[in-house]
Structures are given as structure tokens and as C-alpha cells.
Amino acid sequence: MERISDVLIIGGGIMGCSLAYNLAKRGASVTVLEKTTCGSEGSGRNSSGVRAQCRDPKELKLAMQSEEMWLTLSEELDYDVEYRRIGNLQLAFDQERMEEYRQRVSREQAAGLPVRMLDMDEIRRRLPNVNLDDGIDGCQFLGGTLCDSDGTADPLRATKAFHYAAVRHGAVVLPHVTVTGMTVENHKVTRVHTTAGDFSGGIVVNAAGAWGWEIGKMAGVDVPITPYLCQVCITQKLPPDTLKHYLCIHPYAFWNQTAHGNLLYTNAHAPLEQFPRHDVGYDVVEYLCRVTQKLFSPIGLGKLSLIRTYSGWNEVTPDGCAMIGFAGDPENFFVDAGYSGHGFCLGPASGVACADLILEGKTDLAVSELAFARFDKTR
Ligand SMILES: Cc1cc2nc3c(=O)[nH]c(=O)nc-3n(C[C@H](O)[C@H](O)[C@H](O)COP(=O)(O)OP(=O)(O)OC[C@H]3O[C@@H](n4cnc5c(N)ncnc54)[C@H](O)[C@@H]3O)c2cc1C
């Protein structure tokens, strides 16, 4: 087993696997340590949105750069990630939010995102199977926004695609290896202790998602991540194009129809204290199904079965944006975590940017405002 590598990555989610692929492709020796299996956490459980609309201005450019990479990702990784540009439609149900959307749309258009305001007539034409007349919880829909370059892909397939491509380029990916501690000497992580013995790497990367705070603690670095739980529900298959767009109704939930026809919906996240276990929150499932049944009443969705439901941990930072870059101390500890519920979209670009920073110390991709340095107390 390879125990010394140029780069040792902790975590086999989309971030760890995308970075491993980009590093290995460029000739670095890479080992990924994964506590369970690649994609078993947020990266394989998410609601499949590849979306730049509604992103924090710090993150918007990187999301747009990543969306360009998604266009050719299946060919690049030689694995179908089921990427489809179906457009992302956001619905608003109060004047305050409509005004917020107008301001956001002009900011996003100025950045080059193909997004625009929609009136209810156009929304009705685009969502013929959705009941738009009764609103949600007594609030009426007033309008919305559509971003044509947003879409979806299959979460597990995409993460596995990076995993398999990384291995083809020589990366060593070790499942069922849990990192339990680190030795830090002379301002460097010299050993990473695991359930399978010790490993070391010239650079040690924290790509542990919602557990990034814990890995940070092992290195003596405060990595401010709060885990939040989200619930995903999947129905039986529906006829093609029952729902043409990725549909978001903030702050309630997200809906989209998968490439195979199932309707997949997810709630906005709930605090850890509310759902302390990593399992199904039935109260959330019940709420989501009630809202979904009402929204899709024109097609009698309530008669269909829910075939699967599971939860997944999000990883939220104090400003809701990712943390990318070296810690000040230990100097070989690199943070690639805290994607705050938007990481699936960012996976392709983030892998390239982090590989650039690790191998060359700079990148052309738009990560400067996402630097870990903004929170790093070791500096
Ligand atoms: C329900 C849900 C819906 C979402 N919807 C979207 C969406 O529509 N669009 C979008 O862009 N993003 C979405 N996200 C967010 C997105 O999934 C994450 O931001 C992204 O997957 C983070 O990737 P990651 O590799 O950093 O983390 P993870 O996928 O969590 O990977 C981290 C890995 O580290 C491993 N690990 C942890 N601790 C250790 C240890 N001690 N030793 C070894 N390994 C360890 C874990 O097992 C895990 O596999 C959603 C997330 C959830 C949960």
C-alpha cells in the first residue's frame, strides 16, 4: 500500500476525487483516504443541481466556469454523468423577494449569466403540470427568474466518474480508511494517523466535507464548518418532460425530474440540533410530500409512490461560501471544504483550481475571494 505521496487527500467526495483526478493527470502521486466509499456522503446524495443562479457574488464566476466544464465532462472522464442543461426556474411569492430577484438578476446579467425575469403567464406555459394558483402556505406566486445555462447531473455517477478517472491516471483511492489524528512537527503535518496505519504526504488536503471541522482540529486549524442535514425524496417514474426545468421555491424546496423520469425533491437545510442522527427525518418527508402533492395536483402526483428517501449532510461556513487554500500553519495543510450546499456544481472547476494552487501556487480560475485565508486564525 502506498503510504507516502506528493498529495494526501482526506475525503473521497466530489472535491477529493476531482482534485485527485486533476493532480494525477498532471503527474503528481496522490492518495485519497475515504472513511466509507467515494460519493457516499453529500456528493452522492445531493439534489443534482448544477446551478450558478442565486450564488453569492464571491462564488458566481467559479460556478459559471464550472458549468462550462460540465458540458464536456462525460467525454473528458469517459463516463456518462447524465448532465443536462434544463434551465433553473426560481419562483417568488412576495414583493420583497421579487425586488430581491430583480436586483440579483441585474447583477448576474452584468456578470454574463444568461438569466432573466419571467412573468406568471410565461411561468404557466413552462410549468403546465404545476399548480401555480394555490401558492404555498397561503402565499401566492408572483413571478420568477430563469437561468438557461443551469442544469442537473447524476450526483453519484459524477463523483464516481472522477474517482475512476483519478485511478486510471494512477491515483491510489483507499475506501474504508478513517483518519483519526495527525502529527504536526516544525509547522508541518508529518503523519496522518488512520484506522489502516500511518500515511504521509508532501501536502495534506482536507476534503472531508461536513467533517472538515474535525479534520481541521486534528491539524490544529480552526476550519469553521457547521453540518446541516437535508432530506431527499424520489418518486416513481413520470412521463418525460413532466417537469422541464429545475424548480426552486426558496426557502421551501427544490424539484427536478431525473434523466430516468423520477421526480427528485429536497428541502432547504435544517440545523444539526434538529436532526442529530444521520437518518430519515419523517416530519420533513411528510411536509415535502404534502407540498409536492399540492404543487403537482394537475397530474395527480399524490397517487404515485415515494420509492426512496435519504438525508445528507451539508457543510456550511460562516459566509456560506467555500474555503480553498493553504492554512498559514501547518504550512502543508490545504483546505478544500465548506462548499455550503453548492459544491456539486463547483466540483469540476474546484478540482482544477485546487490542483493549480497546489502544483503551481496560482490559478486563473475565480477562487481568490474563496481563499481559506479569510477565516484562517493561524495567520
Ligand atoms: C441533500 C443535499 C442536496 C444538495 N444539493 C446540491 C445541489 O443541488 N447542487 C450543488 O451544487 N450542491 C448540492 N449539495 C451540496 C453538495 O453535495 C456538497 O457541497 C458537495 O458534495 C461537497 O463535496 P465534498 O467532497 O466537499 O464533501 P462530501 O461529499 O461530504 O465528501 C467528504 C468525504 O470525506 C469523508 N470523510 C469525512 N471524515 C473522514 C475521515 N475522518 N477520514 C476519511 N474520510 C473522511 C466522508 O466519508 C465523505 O465521503 C447538496 C448536499 C446535500 C446533502
PDBQT file of the ligand as one rigid body, heavy atoms in Angstrom, charges set to zero:
ROOT
HETATM    1  C1  LIG A 401     -29.293  16.745   0.245  1.00  0.00    +0.000 C 
HETATM    2  C2  LIG A 401     -28.265  17.612  -0.387  1.00  0.00    +0.000 A 
HETATM    3  C3  LIG A 401     -28.608  18.333  -1.523  1.00  0.00    +0.000 A 
HETATM    4  C4  LIG A 401     -27.637  19.118  -2.170  1.00  0.00    +0.000 A 
HETATM    5  N1  LIG A 401     -27.939  19.701  -3.371  1.00  0.00    +0.000 NA
HETATM    6  C5  LIG A 401     -26.966  20.303  -4.088  1.00  0.00    +0.000 A 
HETATM    7  C6  LIG A 401     -27.240  20.792  -5.391  1.00  0.00    +0.000 A 
HETATM    8  O1  LIG A 401     -28.337  20.655  -5.900  1.00  0.00    +0.000 OA
HETATM    9  N2  LIG A 401     -26.233  21.418  -6.058  1.00  0.00    +0.000 N 
HETATM   10  C7  LIG A 401     -24.985  21.571  -5.530  1.00  0.00    +0.000 A 
HETATM   11  O2  LIG A 401     -24.110  22.155  -6.203  1.00  0.00    +0.000 OA
HETATM   12  N3  LIG A 401     -24.689  21.073  -4.303  1.00  0.00    +0.000 NA
HETATM   13  C8  LIG A 401     -25.646  20.453  -3.570  1.00  0.00    +0.000 A 
HETATM   14  N4  LIG A 401     -25.370  19.946  -2.334  1.00  0.00    +0.000 N 
HETATM   15  C9  LIG A 401     -24.040  20.162  -1.766  1.00  0.00    +0.000 C 
HETATM   16  C10 LIG A 401     -23.001  19.241  -2.330  1.00  0.00    +0.000 C 
HETATM   17  O3  LIG A 401     -23.464  17.915  -2.351  1.00  0.00    +0.000 OA
HETATM   18  C11 LIG A 401     -21.727  19.382  -1.469  1.00  0.00    +0.000 C 
HETATM   19  O4  LIG A 401     -21.364  20.741  -1.369  1.00  0.00    +0.000 OA
HETATM   20  C12 LIG A 401     -20.573  18.608  -2.085  1.00  0.00    +0.000 C 
HETATM   21  O5  LIG A 401     -20.961  17.298  -2.391  1.00  0.00    +0.000 OA
HETATM   22  C13 LIG A 401     -19.401  18.621  -1.126  1.00  0.00    +0.000 C 
HETATM   23  O6  LIG A 401     -18.448  17.723  -1.606  1.00  0.00    +0.000 OA
HETATM   24  P1  LIG A 401     -17.246  17.297  -0.679  1.00  0.00    +0.000 P 
HETATM   25  O7  LIG A 401     -16.401  16.386  -1.482  1.00  0.00    +0.000 OA
HETATM   26  O8  LIG A 401     -16.609  18.533  -0.125  1.00  0.00    +0.000 OA
HETATM   27  O9  LIG A 401     -17.921  16.576   0.580  1.00  0.00    +0.000 OA
HETATM   28  P2  LIG A 401     -18.549  15.024   0.811  1.00  0.00    +0.000 P 
HETATM   29  O10 LIG A 401     -19.266  14.610  -0.380  1.00  0.00    +0.000 OA
HETATM   30  O11 LIG A 401     -19.230  15.119   2.088  1.00  0.00    +0.000 OA
HETATM   31  O12 LIG A 401     -17.229  14.213   0.907  1.00  0.00    +0.000 OA
HETATM   32  C14 LIG A 401     -16.416  14.235   2.052  1.00  0.00    +0.000 C 
HETATM   33  C15 LIG A 401     -15.904  12.829   2.273  1.00  0.00    +0.000 C 
HETATM   34  O13 LIG A 401     -14.986  12.844   3.370  1.00  0.00    +0.000 OA
HETATM   35  C16 LIG A 401     -15.105  11.620   4.043  1.00  0.00    +0.000 C 
HETATM   36  N5  LIG A 401     -14.574  11.763   5.398  1.00  0.00    +0.000 N 
HETATM   37  C17 LIG A 401     -15.062  12.510   6.405  1.00  0.00    +0.000 A 
HETATM   38  N6  LIG A 401     -14.326  12.355   7.511  1.00  0.00    +0.000 NA
HETATM   39  C18 LIG A 401     -13.336  11.488   7.206  1.00  0.00    +0.000 A 
HETATM   40  C19 LIG A 401     -12.264  10.907   7.932  1.00  0.00    +0.000 A 
HETATM   41  N7  LIG A 401     -12.060  11.177   9.228  1.00  0.00    +0.000 N 
HETATM   42  N8  LIG A 401     -11.435  10.040   7.295  1.00  0.00    +0.000 NA
HETATM   43  C20 LIG A 401     -11.619   9.739   5.972  1.00  0.00    +0.000 A 
HETATM   44  N9  LIG A 401     -12.625  10.252   5.248  1.00  0.00    +0.000 NA
HETATM   45  C21 LIG A 401     -13.475  11.112   5.841  1.00  0.00    +0.000 A 
HETATM   46  C22 LIG A 401     -16.614  11.340   4.031  1.00  0.00    +0.000 C 
HETATM   47  O14 LIG A 401     -16.902   9.970   4.227  1.00  0.00    +0.000 OA
HETATM   48  C23 LIG A 401     -17.013  11.854   2.643  1.00  0.00    +0.000 C 
HETATM   49  O15 LIG A 401     -17.102  10.830   1.677  1.00  0.00    +0.000 OA
HETATM   50  C24 LIG A 401     -26.318  19.207  -1.624  1.00  0.00    +0.000 A 
HETATM   51  C25 LIG A 401     -25.994  18.494  -0.466  1.00  0.00    +0.000 A 
HETATM   52  C26 LIG A 401     -26.955  17.705   0.144  1.00  0.00    +0.000 A 
HETATM   53  C27 LIG A 401     -26.568  16.931   1.367  1.00  0.00    +0.000 C 
ENDROOT
TORSDOF 0
